[in-house]
Amino acid sequence: MTGSLLELTELLGDQLWHGFVIFLRVAAVAAMLPGFGEQSVPVRIKLVVALAFTLIVAPAIPSVAQDYDLNTLILLTATEAIVGLLLGLGIRLLVLALQVAGAIAAQSTSLAQILGGAAVDPLPAMGYILVVAAIALAVMTGLHVKAAELLILSYEIMPLGVFLSGSDVADWGIQHVSRAFALAFSLAAPFVILSVLYNLALGVINKAMPQLMVAFVGAPVITAGGLLVLFLSAPLLLSVWMATLDGFLVNPVAAVR
C-alpha cells in the first residue's frame, strides 16, 4: 500500500512538473491571443484560458526530463517564456496591423487625425470596427483550435529548454514587423486611393472656380465616400487579414526560413 502511494505521488509530481513547464509557454501565448488576451478580459479569465490550453497541449508533448534542480527551473522558465512571448507578439502584430490600417483609413477620409491620440485607447472608429470584426471572425473560425495546434507545433520547431539564436530572433522580428506594416498599408490602400482622387478632383474644381469654398462643399463627400468604401471593402479586407493570420498560425517561422 505504501509503495503504491509513493508511486502515485511520484507520478503526480512528474505530471505537475510537466504541466508547469508547458504552462510557461502557453500562458505567454494566451495572454496575447486576439479575443482571449484583450485588455478588457479579466486576469482571472486569462488564467483559466491558459490553464485550459495547458490541459489540451500537455498530453501531446513528450514528458520532459525529471530534473528538479534550480538551474533547470531557471533555464526552462527563461526559454519557455521567451518562446511564448515571441509567438504571442507575432500574433499581436497582426492585430496592430489592423489598428494602423484603421488609423490610416480614418485620416485619409478626414474621420480622424493620424496622431490625434498618443495613448492606446483613442483609436479611430474605423480601427475599432476592423479590430472587433476581425477578432469576432477569428474566434468564429476556430481560433482556439488553431492556437492549440500552433502551440503543439512550436515544440517541434523550438524544443523545450533551447535558447533561440539572437540573429534568428532579430531577423524574425524585423521581417514580421515589416510584414505587419506592409499588411496595414495594403488594407488601407482603398481609402488612400479615394483620398488622392478626392483631393485631385477638389484641386481641379478649385482651379476652375476659385470663388467656391470647395473644402466646405466637399467635406461631406469624402466622409460619405469613406464610409461607403468601408462598407464595400470590409469583407475583402477581413478575408485578407484572416488568411495572413492563418498563415502565421500554420508556420510561425516562415519569415525566417
SEZA-765475 format. One record per atom (N, C-alpha, C): residue in one letter; chain; atom name; x, y, z. Coordinates in steps of 0.1 Angstrom, whole numbers, plus 2048, in hexadecimal, padded with zeros to 3 digits. Example, Ala and Ser with C-alpha at 12.3 -4.5 7.8 and 13.67 -1.06 7.14 Angstrom:
BEGIN
R  rest  kette  atom   c1   c2   c3
R     a      A     N  884  7C7  84E
R     a      A    CA  87B  7D3  84E
R     a      A     C  884  7DF  84E
R     s      A     N  880  7EA  847
R     s      A    CA  889  7F5  847
R     s      A     C  881  800  84F
This chain:
BEGIN
R  rest  kette  atom   c1   c2   c3
R     m      A     N  808  7F4  800
R     m      A    CA  800  800  800
R     m      A     C  809  80D  800
R     t      A     N  813  80C  809
R     t      A    CA  81C  818  809
R     t      A     C  823  81A  7FC
R     g      A     N  828  80F  7F6
R     g      A    CA  82F  80F  7EA
R     g      A     C  826  815  7DF
R     s      A     N  819  811  7DE
R     s      A    CA  810  816  7D4
R     s      A     C  80E  825  7D6
R     l      A     N  80D  82A  7E2
R     l      A    CA  80B  838  7E5
R     l      A     C  817  840  7E1
R     l      A     N  823  83A  7E3
R     l      A    CA  82F  841  7DF
R     l      A     C  830  842  7D0
R     e      A     N  82C  837  7C9
R     e      A    CA  82C  838  7BA
R     e      A     C  822  842  7B5
R     l      A     N  817  842  7BB
R     l      A    CA  80C  84C  7B7
R     l      A     C  811  85A  7B9
R     t      A     N  817  85C  7C5
R     t      A    CA  81C  86A  7C8
R     t      A     C  827  86E  7BE
R     e      A     N  830  865  7BB
R     e      A    CA  83B  868  7B1
R     e      A     C  835  86B  7A3
R     l      A     N  82A  863  7A0
R     l      A    CA  824  865  793
R     l      A     C  81D  873  792
R     l      A     N  816  876  79D
R     l      A    CA  80F  883  79D
R     l      A     C  819  88E  79D
R     g      A     N  825  88D  7A4
R     g      A    CA  82F  897  7A4
R     g      A     C  835  899  796
R     d      A     N  837  88E  78F
R     d      A    CA  83C  88F  781
R     d      A     C  832  896  778
R     q      A     N  825  893  77A
R     q      A    CA  81B  899  771
R     q      A     C  81A  8A8  774
R     l      A     N  81B  8AB  781
R     l      A    CA  81A  8BA  785
R     l      A     C  826  8C1  77F
R     w      A     N  832  8BB  780
R     w      A    CA  83E  8C2  77B
R     w      A     C  83C  8C3  76C
R     h      A     N  838  8B9  765
R     h      A    CA  836  8BA  756
R     h      A     C  82C  8C5  753
R     g      A     N  820  8C5  75A
R     g      A    CA  816  8CF  758
R     g      A     C  81B  8DD  75A
R     f      A     N  824  8DF  765
R     f      A    CA  829  8EC  768
R     f      A     C  832  8F1  75C
R     v      A     N  83A  8E8  757
R     v      A    CA  843  8EC  74C
R     v      A     C  83B  8F0  740
R     i      A     N  831  8E9  73D
R     i      A    CA  828  8EC  731
R     i      A     C  821  8F9  734
R     f      A     N  81D  8FB  740
R     f      A    CA  815  907  743
R     f      A     C  81D  914  741
R     l      A     N  82B  913  743
R     l      A    CA  833  91F  741
R     l      A     C  832  925  733
R     r      A     N  832  91C  729
R     r      A    CA  831  921  71B
R     r      A     C  823  924  718
R     v      A     N  81A  91B  71C
R     v      A    CA  80B  91D  718
R     v      A     C  806  92A  71E
R     a      A     N  809  92D  72A
R     a      A    CA  804  939  731
R     a      A     C  809  946  729
R     a      A     N  815  946  725
R     a      A    CA  81A  952  71D
R     a      A     C  813  954  710
R     v      A     N  810  949  709
R     v      A    CA  808  94A  6FD
R     v      A     C  7FA  94E  6FF
R     a      A     N  7F4  947  709
R     a      A    CA  7E5  94A  70C
R     a      A     C  7E3  958  710
R     a      A     N  7ED  95F  717
R     a      A    CA  7EB  96C  71B
R     a      A     C  7EB  976  710
R     m      A     N  7EF  972  704
R     m      A    CA  7EF  97B  6F8
R     m      A     C  7E6  977  6ED
R     l      A     N  7DF  96C  6EF
R     l      A    CA  7D6  967  6E4
R     l      A     C  7CA  971  6E2
R     p      A     N  7C6  974  6D6
R     p      A    CA  7BB  97D  6D3
R     p      A     C  7AE  977  6DA
R     g      A     N  7A7  97F  6E0
R     g      A    CA  79B  97B  6E7
R     g      A     C  79D  976  6F5
R     f      A     N  7A7  96C  6F7
R     f      A    CA  7AA  967  704
R     f      A     C  7B3  96F  70C
R     g      A     N  7BC  977  706
R     g      A    CA  7C6  97F  70D
R     g      A     C  7C4  98E  70C
R     e      A     N  7B7  992  70A
R     e      A    CA  7B5  9A0  709
R     e      A     C  7B5  9A7  717
R     q      A     N  7B8  9B4  717
R     q      A    CA  7B8  9BB  724
R     q      A     C  7AB  9BB  72B
R     s      A     N  7A0  9BA  724
R     s      A    CA  793  9B9  72B
R     s      A     C  790  9AC  731
R     v      A     N  798  9A2  72E
R     v      A    CA  795  995  734
R     v      A     C  79C  994  742
R     p      A     N  794  990  74C
R     p      A    CA  79A  990  75A
R     p      A     C  7A6  986  75B
R     v      A     N  7AF  989  764
R     v      A    CA  7BB  981  765
R     v      A     C  7B7  972  769
R     r      A     N  7AD  971  771
R     r      A    CA  7A9  963  776
R     r      A     C  7A4  95B  76A
R     i      A     N  79D  962  760
R     i      A    CA  799  95A  754
R     i      A     C  7A5  957  74C
R     k      A     N  7AE  95F  74B
R     k      A    CA  7BA  95C  743
R     k      A     C  7C2  950  749
R     l      A     N  7C2  950  757
R     l      A    CA  7C9  944  75D
R     l      A     C  7C1  937  75B
R     v      A     N  7B4  938  75B
R     v      A    CA  7AC  92C  758
R     v      A     C  7AE  927  749
R     v      A     N  7AF  931  740
R     v      A    CA  7B2  92E  732
R     v      A     C  7BF  927  731
R     a      A     N  7C9  92D  737
R     a      A    CA  7D7  927  737
R     a      A     C  7D7  919  73C
R     l      A     N  7D0  916  747
R     l      A    CA  7CF  909  74D
R     l      A     C  7C8  8FF  744
R     a      A     N  7BE  904  73D
R     a      A    CA  7B6  8FC  734
R     a      A     C  7BF  8F8  728
R     f      A     N  7C7  901  723
R     f      A    CA  7D0  8FE  718
R     f      A     C  7DB  8F5  71C
R     t      A     N  7DF  8F6  729
R     t      A    CA  7E9  8ED  72E
R     t      A     C  7E4  8DF  72F
R     l      A     N  7D8  8DD  733
R     l      A    CA  7D2  8D0  734
R     l      A     C  7D1  8C9  726
R     i      A     N  7CF  8D2  71C
R     i      A    CA  7CD  8CD  70E
R     i      A     C  7DB  8C9  708
R     v      A     N  7E5  8D2  70B
R     v      A    CA  7F2  8D0  704
R     v      A     C  7FB  8C6  70B
R     a      A     N  7FA  8C6  719
R     a      A    CA  804  8BD  720
R     a      A     C  804  8AF  71C
R     p      A     N  7F8  8A8  71A
R     p      A    CA  7F8  89A  716
R     p      A     C  7FF  898  709
R     a      A     N  800  8A2  700
R     a      A    CA  806  8A0  6F3
R     a      A     C  815  8A2  6F3
R     i      A     N  81A  8A6  6FE
R     i      A    CA  829  8A9  6FF
R     i      A     C  82F  89E  707
R     p      A     N  83A  898  702
R     p      A    CA  841  88E  70B
R     p      A     C  846  894  718
R     s      A     N  846  88C  722
R     s      A    CA  84A  890  730
R     s      A     C  858  895  730
R     v      A     N  85B  89F  737
R     v      A    CA  869  8A5  738
R     v      A     C  871  89C  742
R     a      A     N  87E  89E  741
R     a      A    CA  886  896  74A
R     a      A     C  884  89B  759
R     q      A     N  882  891  761
R     q      A    CA  87E  895  76F
R     q      A     C  88B  899  777
R     d      A     N  88F  8A5  776
R     d      A    CA  89A  8AA  77D
R     d      A     C  895  8B7  784
R     y      A     N  893  8B6  791
R     y      A    CA  88D  8C1  799
R     y      A     C  896  8CB  79F
R     d      A     N  8A2  8CC  79A
R     d      A    CA  8AC  8D5  7A0
R     d      A     C  8A8  8E3  79C
R     l      A     N  8AE  8ED  7A3
R     l      A    CA  8AB  8FB  7A0
R     l      A     C  8B0  900  793
R     n      A     N  8BB  8FB  78E
R     n      A    CA  8C0  8FF  781
R     n      A     C  8B7  8FB  776
R     t      A     N  8B1  8EF  776
R     t      A    CA  8A8  8EB  76C
R     t      A     C  89B  8F4  76C
R     l      A     N  897  8F7  778
R     l      A    CA  88B  8FF  779
R     l      A     C  88D  90D  774
R     i      A     N  898  913  776
R     i      A    CA  89B  920  771
R     i      A     C  89D  920  762
R     l      A     N  8A4  915  75D
R     l      A    CA  8A5  914  74E
R     l      A     C  898  912  747
R     l      A     N  88F  909  74C
R     l      A    CA  883  907  746
R     l      A     C  87A  914  747
R     t      A     N  87A  91A  752
R     t      A    CA  872  927  754
R     t      A     C  876  931  74A
R     a      A     N  883  933  748
R     a      A    CA  888  93D  73E
R     a      A     C  885  939  730
R     t      A     N  888  92D  72C
R     t      A    CA  886  929  71E
R     t      A     C  877  929  71A
R     e      A     N  86F  922  723
R     e      A    CA  861  921  71F
R     e      A     C  859  92E  71F
R     a      A     N  85D  937  729
R     a      A    CA  856  944  729
R     a      A     C  85A  94C  71C
R     i      A     N  867  94B  718
R     i      A    CA  86B  953  70D
R     i      A     C  865  94E  700
R     v      A     N  864  941  6FE
R     v      A    CA  85E  93B  6F2
R     v      A     C  84F  93E  6F2
R     g      A     N  848  93D  6FE
R     g      A    CA  83A  941  6FE
R     g      A     C  838  950  6FB
R     l      A     N  840  958  700
R     l      A    CA  83F  967  6FD
R     l      A     C  841  96A  6EE
R     l      A     N  84B  963  6E8
R     l      A    CA  84D  965  6DA
R     l      A     C  841  961  6D1
R     l      A     N  83B  955  6D5
R     l      A    CA  830  951  6CD
R     l      A     C  824  95A  6CF
R     g      A     N  822  95E  6DC
R     g      A    CA  817  967  6DF
R     g      A     C  819  975  6D8
R     l      A     N  825  97A  6D8
R     l      A    CA  827  987  6D1
R     l      A     C  825  986  6C2
R     g      A     N  829  97A  6BC
R     g      A    CA  826  978  6AE
R     g      A     C  817  979  6AB
R     i      A     N  80F  973  6B3
R     i      A    CA  800  974  6B1
R     i      A     C  7FB  982  6B4
R     r      A     N  800  988  6BF
R     r      A    CA  7FC  996  6C2
R     r      A     C  800  9A0  6B8
R     l      A     N  80B  99E  6B1
R     l      A    CA  80F  9A7  6A6
R     l      A     C  804  9A8  69B
R     l      A     N  7FD  99D  699
R     l      A    CA  7F3  99D  68F
R     l      A     C  7E7  9A5  693
R     v      A     N  7E4  9A5  6A0
R     v      A    CA  7D9  9AE  6A5
R     v      A     C  7DE  9BC  6A4
R     l      A     N  7EA  9BF  6A7
R     l      A    CA  7F0  9CC  6A6
R     l      A     C  7EF  9D1  697
R     a      A     N  7F0  9C8  68E
R     a      A    CA  7EF  9CC  680
R     a      A     C  7E1  9D1  67D
R     l      A     N  7D7  9CB  683
R     l      A    CA  7C9  9D0  681
R     l      A     C  7C7  9DD  687
R     q      A     N  7CD  9E0  692
R     q      A    CA  7CC  9ED  699
R     q      A     C  7D3  9F7  691
R     v      A     N  7DE  9F4  68B
R     v      A    CA  7E5  9FE  683
R     v      A     C  7DD  A01  676
R     a      A     N  7D8  9F6  670
R     a      A    CA  7D0  9F8  664
R     a      A     C  7C3  A00  667
R     g      A     N  7BD  9FE  672
R     g      A    CA  7B2  A06  676
R     g      A     C  7B5  A15  678
R     a      A     N  7C1  A17  67E
R     a      A    CA  7C5  A25  680
R     a      A     C  7C8  A2C  672
R     i      A     N  7CF  A25  669
R     i      A    CA  7D2  A2B  65C
R     i      A     C  7C5  A2D  654
R     a      A     N  7BC  A24  655
R     a      A    CA  7AF  A25  64E
R     a      A     C  7A7  A31  653
R     a      A     N  7A7  A32  661
R     a      A    CA  79F  A3D  667
R     a      A     C  7A6  A4B  663
R     q      A     N  7B3  A4B  664
R     q      A    CA  7B9  A58  660
R     q      A     C  7B8  A5C  652
R     s      A     N  7B8  A52  649
R     s      A    CA  7B6  A54  63B
R     s      A     C  7A9  A59  637
R     t      A     N  79F  A55  63F
R     t      A    CA  791  A59  63C
R     t      A     C  78C  A64  645
R     s      A     N  795  A6B  64C
R     s      A    CA  792  A76  655
R     s      A     C  789  A73  660
R     l      A     N  78A  A66  665
R     l      A    CA  782  A62  670
R     l      A     C  78A  A62  67D
R     a      A     N  797  A64  67C
R     a      A    CA  79F  A65  688
R     a      A     C  7AD  A6A  684
R     q      A     N  7B4  A6E  68E
R     q      A    CA  7C2  A72  68C
R     q      A     C  7CB  A66  68E
R     i      A     N  7D6  A65  686
R     i      A    CA  7DE  A5A  687
R     i      A     C  7E6  A59  694
R     l      A     N  7E8  A65  69A
R     l      A    CA  7EF  A65  6A7
R     l      A     C  7E6  A6D  6B1
R     g      A     N  7D9  A6A  6B0
R     g      A    CA  7CF  A71  6B8
R     g      A     C  7D1  A6D  6C7
R     g      A     N  7D4  A61  6CA
R     g      A    CA  7D6  A5D  6D8
R     g      A     C  7E2  A55  6DA
R     a      A     N  7EA  A58  6E4
R     a      A    CA  7F7  A51  6E6
R     a      A     C  7F5  A44  6EE
R     a      A     N  7E9  A43  6F4
R     a      A    CA  7E7  A37  6FC
R     a      A     C  7E1  A2C  6F4
R     v      A     N  7E0  A20  6FA
R     v      A    CA  7DB  A14  6F3
R     v      A     C  7CC  A15  6F1
R     d      A     N  7C4  A1B  6FA
R     d      A    CA  7B6  A1A  6FA
R     d      A     C  7B0  A23  6EF
R     p      A     N  7B4  A2F  6EC
R     p      A    CA  7AD  A37  6E2
R     p      A     C  7B0  A33  6D4
R     l      A     N  7AB  A27  6D1
R     l      A    CA  7AC  A21  6C3
R     l      A     C  7A0  A26  6BB
R     p      A     N  7A3  A2A  6AE
R     p      A    CA  798  A2F  6A6
R     p      A     C  78D  A24  6A4
R     a      A     N  781  A29  6A1
R     a      A    CA  775  A20  6A0
R     a      A     C  778  A15  696
R     m      A     N  77E  A19  68B
R     m      A    CA  781  A0F  681
R     m      A     C  78A  A04  686
R     g      A     N  794  A07  68E
R     g      A    CA  79C  9FE  694
R     g      A     C  795  9F4  69D
R     y      A     N  78C  9FA  6A6
R     y      A    CA  784  9F1  6AE
R     y      A     C  77B  9E8  6A7
R     i      A     N  775  9EC  69C
R     i      A    CA  76D  9E4  694
R     i      A     C  775  9D8  68E
R     l      A     N  780  9DB  688
R     l      A    CA  788  9D1  682
R     l      A     C  78E  9C7  68D
R     v      A     N  792  9CC  698
R     v      A    CA  798  9C3  6A2
R     v      A     C  78D  9BA  6A8
R     v      A     N  782  9C0  6AC
R     v      A    CA  777  9B8  6B2
R     v      A     C  772  9AE  6A8
R     a      A     N  770  9B2  69B
R     a      A    CA  76C  9A8  691
R     a      A     C  776  99D  68F
R     a      A     N  783  9A1  68F
R     a      A    CA  78D  997  68C
R     a      A     C  78E  98D  698
R     i      A     N  78D  992  6A4
R     i      A    CA  78E  989  6B0
R     i      A     C  781  97F  6B0
R     a      A     N  776  985  6AD
R     a      A    CA  76A  97C  6AC
R     a      A     C  76B  972  6A1
R     l      A     N  770  976  696
R     l      A    CA  772  96C  68B
R     l      A     C  77C  961  68F
R     a      A     N  787  965  695
R     a      A    CA  791  95C  699
R     a      A     C  78C  952  6A3
R     v      A     N  784  956  6AD
R     v      A    CA  77F  94D  6B7
R     v      A     C  774  944  6B1
R     m      A     N  76C  94A  6A8
R     m      A    CA  762  941  6A1
R     m      A     C  768  937  699
R     t      A     N  773  939  693
R     t      A    CA  779  92F  68A
R     t      A     C  783  925  691
R     g      A     N  782  925  69F
R     g      A    CA  78A  91B  6A6
R     g      A     C  797  91F  6AA
R     l      A     N  799  92C  6AF
R     l      A    CA  7A6  930  6B3
R     l      A     C  7AC  928  6BF
R     h      A     N  7A3  923  6C8
R     h      A    CA  7A8  91B  6D3
R     h      A     C  7AF  90E  6CE
R     v      A     N  7A8  908  6C4
R     v      A    CA  7AE  8FB  6BE
R     v      A     C  7BB  8FE  6B7
R     k      A     N  7BC  909  6AF
R     k      A    CA  7C8  90C  6A8
R     k      A     C  7D3  910  6B2
R     a      A     N  7CF  917  6BC
R     a      A    CA  7DA  91B  6C6
R     a      A     C  7DF  90E  6CD
R     a      A     N  7D7  905  6D0
R     a      A    CA  7DC  8F8  6D6
R     a      A     C  7E5  8F1  6CD
R     e      A     N  7E1  8F0  6C0
R     e      A    CA  7EA  8EA  6B6
R     e      A     C  7F7  8F1  6B5
R     l      A     N  7F7  8FF  6B5
R     l      A    CA  803  906  6B5
R     l      A     C  80C  903  6C1
R     l      A     N  806  902  6CC
R     l      A    CA  80E  8FF  6D8
R     l      A     C  815  8F2  6D7
R     i      A     N  80D  8E8  6D3
R     i      A    CA  813  8DA  6D1
R     i      A     C  81E  8DA  6C7
R     l      A     N  81C  8E1  6BC
R     l      A    CA  826  8E2  6B1
R     l      A     C  832  8EA  6B6
R     s      A     N  831  8F3  6BF
R     s      A    CA  83C  8FB  6C3
R     s      A     C  847  8F3  6CA
R     y      A     N  842  8E8  6D1
R     y      A    CA  84C  8DF  6D8
R     y      A     C  855  8D7  6CE
R     e      A     N  850  8D5  6C2
R     e      A    CA  858  8CF  6B7
R     e      A     C  862  8D9  6B1
R     i      A     N  85E  8E5  6B0
R     i      A    CA  866  8F0  6AA
R     i      A     C  870  8F5  6B4
R     m      A     N  86B  8F8  6C0
R     m      A    CA  874  8FD  6CB
R     m      A     C  872  8F4  6D7
R     p      A     N  87B  8EA  6D9
R     p      A    CA  87A  8E0  6E4
R     p      A     C  87B  8E6  6F1
R     l      A     N  877  8DE  6FB
R     l      A    CA  878  8E3  709
R     l      A     C  886  8E6  70E
R     g      A     N  888  8F0  715
R     g      A    CA  895  8F3  71B
R     g      A     C  8A0  8F7  712
R     v      A     N  89D  8FB  706
R     v      A    CA  8A7  8FF  6FC
R     v      A     C  8A6  90E  6F9
R     f      A     N  8B1  915  6FC
R     f      A    CA  8B1  924  6F9
R     f      A     C  8B1  926  6EA
R     l      A     N  8A9  930  6E6
R     l      A    CA  8A9  934  6D8
R     l      A     C  8B5  93C  6D4
R     s      A     N  8BA  93B  6C8
R     s      A    CA  8C5  943  6C4
R     s      A     C  8C1  952  6C3
R     g      A     N  8CA  95B  6C8
R     g      A    CA  8C6  969  6C7
R     g      A     C  8C4  96F  6B9
R     s      A     N  8CD  96A  6B0
R     s      A    CA  8CB  96E  6A2
R     s      A     C  8BE  969  69C
R     d      A     N  8BA  95D  69F
R     d      A    CA  8AE  958  699
R     d      A     C  8A2  960  69F
R     v      A     N  8A2  963  6AC
R     v      A    CA  897  96A  6B2
R     v      A     C  897  978  6AC
R     a      A     N  8A2  97F  6AA
R     a      A    CA  8A3  98C  6A4
R     a      A     C  89D  98C  696
R     d      A     N  8A1  982  68E
R     d      A    CA  89C  981  680
R     d      A     C  88D  97E  680
R     w      A     N  889  975  689
R     w      A    CA  87A  972  68A
R     w      A     C  872  97F  68E
R     g      A     N  877  986  698
R     g      A    CA  870  992  69C
R     g      A     C  86F  99D  691
R     i      A     N  87B  99F  68B
R     i      A    CA  87B  9AA  680
R     i      A     C  872  9A6  675
R     q      A     N  872  99A  671
R     q      A    CA  86A  996  665
R     q      A     C  85B  996  669
R     h      A     N  857  992  675
R     h      A    CA  849  992  679
R     h      A     C  844  9A0  67B
R     v      A     N  84C  9A9  681
R     v      A    CA  848  9B7  682
R     v      A     C  846  9BD  675
R     s      A     N  84F  9BB  66B
R     s      A    CA  84E  9C1  65E
R     s      A     C  842  9BB  657
R     r      A     N  83F  9AE  659
R     r      A    CA  833  9A8  653
R     r      A     C  826  9AE  659
R     a      A     N  827  9B0  666
R     a      A    CA  81B  9B6  66C
R     a      A     C  818  9C4  667
R     f      A     N  822  9CC  665
R     f      A    CA  81F  9DA  660
R     f      A     C  81C  9D9  651
R     a      A     N  822  9D0  64A
R     a      A    CA  81E  9CE  63C
R     a      A     C  80F  9CA  63A
R     l      A     N  80B  9C1  643
R     l      A    CA  7FD  9BD  643
R     l      A     C  7F4  9C9  647
R     a      A     N  7F8  9D1  650
R     a      A    CA  7F0  9DD  654
R     a      A     C  7EE  9E6  649
R     f      A     N  7F9  9E9  642
R     f      A    CA  7F8  9F2  636
R     f      A     C  7F0  9EC  62B
R     s      A     N  7F1  9DF  629
R     s      A    CA  7E9  9D8  61F
R     s      A     C  7DA  9D9  622
R     l      A     N  7D7  9D7  62F
R     l      A    CA  7C9  9D7  632
R     l      A     C  7C3  9E5  631
R     a      A     N  7CB  9EF  634
R     a      A    CA  7C7  9FD  633
R     a      A     C  7C8  A03  625
R     a      A     N  7CD  9FB  61B
R     a      A    CA  7CF  A00  60E
R     a      A     C  7C2  A06  607
R     p      A     N  7B6  9FF  608
R     p      A    CA  7AA  A05  602
R     p      A     C  7A7  A13  607
R     f      A     N  7A9  A15  614
R     f      A    CA  7A6  A22  61A
R     f      A     C  7B0  A2D  616
R     v      A     N  7BD  A29  615
R     v      A    CA  7C7  A32  610
R     v      A     C  7C4  A36  601
R     i      A     N  7C1  A2C  5F9
R     i      A    CA  7BE  A2F  5EB
R     i      A     C  7B2  A39  5EA
R     l      A     N  7A7  A36  5F2
R     l      A    CA  79C  A3F  5F2
R     l      A     C  7A0  A4D  5F6
R     s      A     N  7A8  A4E  600
R     s      A    CA  7AD  A5B  605
R     s      A     C  7B5  A63  5FA
R     v      A     N  7BD  A5C  5F3
R     v      A    CA  7C5  A62  5E8
R     v      A     C  7BC  A67  5DD
R     l      A     N  7B2  A5F  5D9
R     l      A    CA  7A9  A63  5CE
R     l      A     C  7A0  A6E  5D3
R     y      A     N  79C  A6E  5DF
R     y      A    CA  794  A79  5E5
R     y      A     C  79B  A86  5E4
R     n      A     N  7A8  A86  5E9
R     n      A    CA  7AF  A92  5EA
R     n      A     C  7B3  A97  5DC
R     l      A     N  7B6  A8E  5D3
R     l      A    CA  7B8  A92  5C5
R     l      A     C  7AC  A99  5BF
R     a      A     N  7A0  A93  5C1
R     a      A    CA  794  A99  5BC
R     a      A     C  791  AA6  5C3
R     l      A     N  794  AA7  5CF
R     l      A    CA  792  AB3  5D7
R     l      A     C  79B  ABE  5D1
R     g      A     N  7A7  ABB  5CE
R     g      A    CA  7B0  AC5  5C9
R     g      A     C  7AC  ACA  5BB
R     v      A     N  7A7  AC1  5B3
R     v      A    CA  7A2  AC5  5A5
R     v      A     C  796  ACE  5A7
R     i      A     N  78D  ACB  5B0
R     i      A    CA  781  AD3  5B1
R     i      A     C  785  AE1  5B7
R     n      A     N  78E  AE1  5C0
R     n      A    CA  793  AED  5C6
R     n      A     C  79A  AF6  5BB
R     k      A     N  7A1  AF0  5B2
R     k      A    CA  7A8  AF7  5A8
R     k      A     C  79E  AFD  59E
R     a      A     N  793  AF5  59B
R     a      A    CA  789  AFA  592
R     a      A     C  780  B04  598
R     m      A     N  77D  B03  5A5
R     m      A    CA  774  B0C  5AC
R     m      A     C  77B  B11  5B9
R     p      A     N  784  B1B  5B8
R     p      A    CA  78B  B1F  5C4
R     p      A     C  782  B25  5CF
R     q      A     N  777  B2B  5CB
R     q      A    CA  76E  B31  5D4
R     q      A     C  766  B27  5DD
R     l      A     N  765  B1B  5D8
R     l      A    CA  75D  B11  5DF
R     l      A     C  766  B0B  5EB
R     m      A     N  760  B0A  5F7
R     m      A    CA  766  B03  602
R     m      A     C  765  AF4  601
R     v      A     N  76E  AEE  5F9
R     v      A    CA  76D  AE0  5F5
R     v      A     C  76F  AD7  602
R     a      A     N  777  ADC  60B
R     a      A    CA  77A  AD4  617
R     a      A     C  76E  AD1  61F
R     f      A     N  766  ADC  621
R     f      A    CA  759  ADA  628
R     f      A     C  74F  AD2  621
R     v      A     N  74F  AD4  614
R     v      A    CA  745  ACC  60C
R     v      A     C  749  ABD  60B
R     g      A     N  756  ABB  60A
R     g      A    CA  75B  AAD  607
R     g      A     C  75D  AA5  614
R     a      A     N  75D  AAB  620
R     a      A    CA  75F  AA4  62C
R     a      A     C  755  A99  62F
R     p      A     N  748  A9B  62D
R     p      A    CA  73F  A90  62E
R     p      A     C  741  A85  624
R     v      A     N  746  A88  618
R     v      A    CA  748  A7E  60E
R     v      A     C  753  A74  612
R     i      A     N  75E  A79  617
R     i      A    CA  769  A70  61B
R     i      A     C  765  A67  627
R     t      A     N  75D  A6D  630
R     t      A    CA  758  A65  63B
R     t      A     C  74E  A5A  637
R     a      A     N  745  A5D  62E
R     a      A    CA  73C  A53  629
R     a      A     C  743  A49  620
R     g      A     N  74D  A4E  618
R     g      A    CA  754  A44  610
R     g      A     C  75C  A3B  619
R     g      A     N  762  A40  623
R     g      A    CA  76A  A37  62C
R     g      A     C  761  A2C  633
R     l      A     N  755  A30  637
R     l      A    CA  74C  A26  63D
R     l      A     C  747  A1C  632
R     l      A     N  745  A21  626
R     l      A    CA  741  A18  61C
R     l      A     C  74C  A0E  618
R     v      A     N  758  A13  617
R     v      A    CA  763  A0A  614
R     v      A     C  765  A00  620
R     l      A     N  764  A04  62C
R     l      A    CA  765  9FB  637
R     l      A     C  75A  9F0  636
R     f      A     N  74E  9F4  633
R     f      A    CA  743  9EA  632
R     f      A     C  746  9E0  626
R     l      A     N  74B  9E5  61B
R     l      A    CA  74E  9DC  610
R     l      A     C  75A  9D3  611
R     s      A     N  765  9D9  618
R     s      A    CA  771  9D2  618
R     s      A     C  774  9CA  624
R     a      A     N  76C  9CC  62F
R     a      A    CA  76F  9C6  63C
R     a      A     C  76F  9B6  63A
R     p      A     N  766  9B0  633
R     p      A    CA  767  9A1  632
R     p      A     C  774  99D  62B
R     l      A     N  778  9A4  621
R     l      A    CA  785  9A0  61A
R     l      A     C  791  9A3  624
R     l      A     N  791  9AE  62B
R     l      A    CA  79C  9B1  634
R     l      A     C  79D  9A7  63F
R     l      A     N  791  9A3  644
R     l      A    CA  792  999  64F
R     l      A     C  796  98B  64A
R     s      A     N  792  988  63E
R     s      A    CA  797  97B  638
R     s      A     C  7A6  97B  636
R     v      A     N  7AB  986  631
R     v      A    CA  7BA  986  630
R     v      A     C  7C1  985  63D
R     w      A     N  7BC  98D  647
R     w      A    CA  7C2  98C  654
R     w      A     C  7C1  97E  65A
R     m      A     N  7B5  977  658
R     m      A    CA  7B3  96A  65E
R     m      A     C  7BD  960  657
R     a      A     N  7BF  962  64A
R     a      A    CA  7C8  959  643
R     a      A     C  7D7  95B  648
R     t      A     N  7DA  967  64B
R     t      A    CA  7E8  96A  651
R     t      A     C  7E9  964  65F
R     l      A     N  7DF  965  667
R     l      A    CA  7DF  95F  674
R     l      A     C  7E0  950  674
R     d      A     N  7D8  94A  66B
R     d      A    CA  7D9  93B  669
R     d      A     C  7E7  937  664
R     g      A     N  7ED  93F  65C
R     g      A    CA  7FA  93B  657
R     g      A     C  805  93C  662
R     f      A     N  803  945  66B
R     f      A    CA  80C  946  677
R     f      A     C  80A  93A  680
R     l      A     N  7FD  937  683
R     l      A    CA  7FA  92C  68C
R     l      A     C  7FF  91F  687
R     v      A     N  7FF  91D  679
R     v      A    CA  804  911  674
R     v      A     C  813  910  674
R     n      A     N  81A  91B  671
R     n      A    CA  828  91B  670
R     n      A     C  82E  928  676
R     p      A     N  830  929  683
R     p      A    CA  834  936  689
R     p      A     C  842  93A  686
R     v      A     N  84A  931  680
R     v      A    CA  858  935  67D
R     v      A     C  85A  936  66E
R     a      A     N  84F  938  667
R     a      A    CA  851  938  658
R     a      A     C  859  944  654
R     a      A     N  858  94F  65C
R     a      A    CA  85F  95B  658
R     a      A     C  86E  959  659
R     v      A     N  873  951  662
R     v      A    CA  881  94E  664
R     v      A     C  886  944  65A
R     r      A     N  87E  93B  657
R     r      A    CA  882  931  64D
R     r      A     C  881  936  63F
